[in-house]
Amino acid sequence: MSEHHSPIEHTHEEHHADMSKKLIWKVFFYLLAITCLEFFIALALVYHGPLEKGPLVNFIYVVLTLVKAYYIVAYFMHLKFEKMGFIVSTLIVFVFIIYFIILLLTEGSYLNIHLNHVFG
């Protein structure tokens, strides 16, 4: 039998060649460090420390969560190794989903306020 590799197998191998064990552990420790930082903020700084719950702490949590989401999507879901067109199309869909969630929350709070006056 001859050894024949299709182009699909070749590109699949190229994606996984970029993901070495060293890189996987590196990303794992980044995610672990960010998670430990979140716990430190929650337990040491907010619960027993100088920070109070509020918009600043929420903003810090959102930023740290977005950084963690980037590492998970980029490396473990292999999006970093895809073509730019696929990445842009995925991001556009994600932005629209977030936009629609914001619209639904805004409309829902509007209806909650105004329907309570009508039927309340």
C-alpha positions in Angstrom: 0.0 0.0 0.0 1.2 3.5 -0.7 1.3 6.2 1.9 -1.0 8.9 0.7 -1.8 11.9 2.8 -4.7 14.1 1.8 -4.4 17.9 2.1 -7.1 17.8 4.8 -4.9 15.6 7.0 -2.0 17.8 6.3 -3.7 21.0 7.5 -5.1 19.2 10.5 -1.6 18.1 11.5 -0.3 21.7 11.0 -2.9 23.0 13.5 -2.0 20.5 16.1 1.8 20.9 15.4 1.4 24.5 16.7 -0.2 23.2 19.9 2.7 21.6 21.7 2.5 20.2 25.3 4.6 23.1 26.4 2.1 25.7 25.0 -0.9 23.8 26.4 0.7 23.9 29.9 1.7 27.6 29.4 -1.9 28.5 28.6 -3.2 26.3 31.5 -1.0 28.2 34.0 -2.1 31.6 32.5 -5.7 30.5 33.1 -4.8 29.2 36.6 -3.1 32.5 37.5 -6.1 34.6 36.3 -8.4 32.4 38.3 -6.3 32.7 41.4 -6.2 36.5 40.9 -10.0 36.5 40.7 -10.3 34.5 44.0 -7.7 36.8 45.7 -9.7 39.8 44.7 -13.0 38.2 45.9 -11.7 36.8 49.1 -8.9 39.0 50.3 -9.7 42.4 48.8 -13.4 42.5 48.7 -14.5 40.2 51.6 -11.8 41.1 54.1 -10.1 44.1 52.5 -10.3 47.6 51.3 -12.4 47.1 48.1 -16.2 47.2 48.2 -18.6 45.5 45.9 -19.5 47.9 43.1 -18.8 48.9 39.5 -15.0 48.8 39.8 -14.9 45.2 41.1 -17.4 44.1 38.5 -15.4 45.8 35.7 -12.3 44.0 36.9 -14.1 40.6 36.9 -15.5 41.2 33.4 -12.0 42.1 32.0 -10.4 39.1 33.7 -13.2 36.8 32.4 -12.8 38.1 28.9 -9.1 37.4 29.0 -9.8 33.9 30.2 -12.4 33.5 27.4 -9.8 34.7 24.8 -7.2 32.1 25.9 -9.8 29.3 25.9 -11.3 30.1 22.5 -7.9 30.9 20.9 -5.9 27.9 22.1 -8.2 25.1 23.3 -10.8 25.7 20.6 -8.0 26.3 18.0 -9.5 29.6 16.8 -6.1 31.3 16.8 -4.9 28.9 14.1 -7.8 29.5 11.7 -7.9 31.9 8.8 -8.7 35.5 9.4 -12.0 35.3 7.5 -13.4 32.7 9.8 -12.3 34.6 12.9 -13.9 37.8 11.7 -17.2 36.1 10.8 -17.3 34.4 14.2 -16.6 37.7 16.0 -19.3 39.5 14.0 -21.9 36.9 15.0 -20.7 37.1 18.7 -21.1 40.9 18.6 -24.6 40.7 17.2 -25.6 38.2 19.9 -24.3 40.5 22.6 -26.1 43.4 21.0 -29.4 41.5 20.9 -29.0 40.5 24.5 -28.6 44.1 25.5 -31.6 45.1 23.4 -33.7 42.4 25.0 -32.6 43.5 28.5 -33.3 47.1 27.7 -36.8 46.4 26.3 -37.6 44.1 29.2 -36.7 46.7 31.8 -38.8 49.3 29.9 -41.8 47.0 29.8 -41.4 46.1 33.4 -41.4 49.7 34.5 -44.3 50.9 32.3 -46.6 47.8 32.6 -46.4 48.0 36.3 -47.9 51.5 36.1 -50.7 50.3 33.7 -51.6 47.1 35.4 -50.2 47.7 38.9 
